[in-house]
């Protein structure tokens, strides 16, 4: 599994979390059992767990950050798909020490192209471009 695939799995789990309020580890386990398809390597599983738990732990701060970057929009007007992509990407921008800013934005745009509406990639690119990366703070 590639890092892109692991990120896509994390996005899907975060999307699912908006509908099914489960413990993060239970959501990850349920998703991988039902939809994971191929065997997940330990390093990919660690990445998925770190991304999902990190987003859920920092959700309020991430939502504030995203809402501050929205121009003429409210967080609650966003589709659940776009919100999941933005939360995951904002988490990587602010808290992940190993993922470059440009990679995060590129991956977010690719997720939007695959899972959202036609105008979503440029919208997501614009919102993430308005979020200033800060000094990366390790999550653990």
PyMOL commands that set and color helices and strands:
alter all, ss='L'
color gray80, all
select helices_A, chain A and resi 3-17+24-35+42-57+59-69+75-77+80-95+101-115+120-129
alter helices_A, ss='H'
color red, helices_A
deselect
rebuild
show_as cartoon
